[in-house]
Amino acid sequence: MTGIFDEELREQLALAREALARARADGDLDGVQAYQGRIAGLLRMAAKHGITLEHEQDEELGED
């Protein structure tokens, strides 16, 4: 079960990062803020469950 959860978190993180990049490219400031929050939330969830995900320090805070 843990492997499936780990895989799902990684997939959701990748999708959120892609959506964040699109929002930035489109100049969608609300989207940028929403996806930054989504990424930070996924990273917190992973940490809570002992899953290490590669990320930038600012992603933990939901900021640029």
ZALUM-316435 format. One record per residue (C-alpha): residue number from 1; residue in one letter; z, x, y. Coordinates in steps of 0.05 Angstrom, whole numbers. Layout:
% ZALUM-316435
<site><pos>NUM</pos><code>a</code><pz>Z</pz><px>X</px><py>Y</py></site>
...
% end
This chain:
% ZALUM-316435
<site><pos>1</pos><code>m</code><pz>0</pz><px>0</px><py>0</py></site>
<site><pos>2</pos><code>t</code><pz>17</pz><px>56</px><py>48</py></site>
<site><pos>3</pos><code>g</code><pz>-53</pz><px>85</px><py>41</py></site>
<site><pos>4</pos><code>i</code><pz>-85</pz><px>19</px><py>60</py></site>
<site><pos>5</pos><code>f</code><pz>-39</pz><px>13</px><py>121</py></site>
<site><pos>6</pos><code>d</code><pz>-54</pz><px>84</px><py>142</py></site>
<site><pos>7</pos><code>e</code><pz>-128</pz><px>72</px><py>135</py></site>
<site><pos>8</pos><code>e</code><pz>-125</pz><px>8</px><py>175</py></site>
<site><pos>9</pos><code>l</code><pz>-86</pz><px>41</px><py>231</py></site>
<site><pos>10</pos><code>r</code><pz>-137</pz><px>97</px><py>235</py></site>
<site><pos>11</pos><code>e</code><pz>-195</pz><px>47</px><py>236</py></site>
<site><pos>12</pos><code>q</code><pz>-162</pz><px>4</px><py>290</py></site>
<site><pos>13</pos><code>l</code><pz>-148</pz><px>67</px><py>332</py></site>
<site><pos>14</pos><code>a</code><pz>-221</pz><px>88</px><py>326</py></site>
<site><pos>15</pos><code>l</code><pz>-245</pz><px>19</px><py>347</py></site>
<site><pos>16</pos><code>a</code><pz>-197</pz><px>17</px><py>406</py></site>
<site><pos>17</pos><code>r</code><pz>-221</pz><px>85</px><py>429</py></site>
<site><pos>18</pos><code>e</code><pz>-293</pz><px>63</px><py>425</py></site>
<site><pos>19</pos><code>a</code><pz>-277</pz><px>0</px><py>464</py></site>
<site><pos>20</pos><code>l</code><pz>-240</pz><px>41</px><py>516</py></site>
<site><pos>21</pos><code>a</code><pz>-300</pz><px>86</px><py>525</py></site>
<site><pos>22</pos><code>r</code><pz>-345</pz><px>25</px><py>534</py></site>
<site><pos>23</pos><code>a</code><pz>-297</pz><px>-5</px><py>585</py></site>
<site><pos>24</pos><code>r</code><pz>-296</pz><px>60</px><py>624</py></site>
<site><pos>25</pos><code>a</code><pz>-372</pz><px>65</px><py>623</py></site>
<site><pos>26</pos><code>d</code><pz>-378</pz><px>-7</px><py>647</py></site>
<site><pos>27</pos><code>g</code><pz>-326</pz><px>3</px><py>702</py></site>
<site><pos>28</pos><code>d</code><pz>-283</pz><px>-51</px><py>670</py></site>
<site><pos>29</pos><code>l</code><pz>-214</pz><px>-33</px><py>697</py></site>
<site><pos>30</pos><code>d</code><pz>-179</pz><px>-90</px><py>663</py></site>
<site><pos>31</pos><code>g</code><pz>-211</pz><px>-71</px><py>597</py></site>
<site><pos>32</pos><code>v</code><pz>-191</pz><px>2</px><py>607</py></site>
<site><pos>33</pos><code>q</code><pz>-119</pz><px>-19</px><py>618</py></site>
<site><pos>34</pos><code>a</code><pz>-119</pz><px>-65</px><py>558</py></site>
<site><pos>35</pos><code>y</code><pz>-148</pz><px>-14</px><py>510</py></site>
<site><pos>36</pos><code>q</code><pz>-102</pz><px>41</px><py>535</py></site>
<site><pos>37</pos><code>g</code><pz>-44</pz><px>-6</px><py>518</py></site>
<site><pos>38</pos><code>r</code><pz>-75</pz><px>-21</px><py>450</py></site>
<site><pos>39</pos><code>i</code><pz>-81</pz><px>53</px><py>433</py></site>
<site><pos>40</pos><code>a</code><pz>-10</pz><px>67</px><py>455</py></site>
<site><pos>41</pos><code>g</code><pz>15</pz><px>9</px><py>413</py></site>
<site><pos>42</pos><code>l</code><pz>-22</pz><px>33</px><py>351</py></site>
<site><pos>43</pos><code>l</code><pz>6</pz><px>103</px><py>360</py></site>
<site><pos>44</pos><code>r</code><pz>77</pz><px>75</px><py>366</py></site>
<site><pos>45</pos><code>m</code><pz>67</pz><px>33</px><py>303</py></site>
<site><pos>46</pos><code>a</code><pz>41</pz><px>93</px><py>265</py></site>
<site><pos>47</pos><code>a</code><pz>100</pz><px>136</px><py>287</py></site>
<site><pos>48</pos><code>k</code><pz>149</pz><px>81</px><py>268</py></site>
<site><pos>49</pos><code>h</code><pz>120</pz><px>83</px><py>197</py></site>
<site><pos>50</pos><code>g</code><pz>117</pz><px>159</px><py>193</py></site>
<site><pos>51</pos><code>i</code><pz>42</pz><px>163</px><py>199</py></site>
<site><pos>52</pos><code>t</code><pz>15</pz><px>222</px><py>239</py></site>
<site><pos>53</pos><code>l</code><pz>-48</pz><px>207</px><py>278</py></site>
<site><pos>54</pos><code>e</code><pz>-86</pz><px>258</px><py>320</py></site>
<site><pos>55</pos><code>h</code><pz>-82</pz><px>239</px><py>393</py></site>
<site><pos>56</pos><code>e</code><pz>-76</pz><px>263</px><py>464</py></site>
<site><pos>57</pos><code>q</code><pz>-8</pz><px>262</px><py>498</py></site>
<site><pos>58</pos><code>d</code><pz>-31</pz><px>212</px><py>551</py></site>
<site><pos>59</pos><code>e</code><pz>-52</pz><px>163</px><py>496</py></site>
<site><pos>60</pos><code>e</code><pz>21</pz><px>154</px><py>478</py></site>
<site><pos>61</pos><code>l</code><pz>35</pz><px>127</px><py>548</py></site>
<site><pos>62</pos><code>g</code><pz>-27</pz><px>84</px><py>554</py></site>
<site><pos>63</pos><code>e</code><pz>-52</pz><px>124</px><py>613</py></site>
<site><pos>64</pos><code>d</code><pz>-111</pz><px>167</px><py>633</py></site>
% end
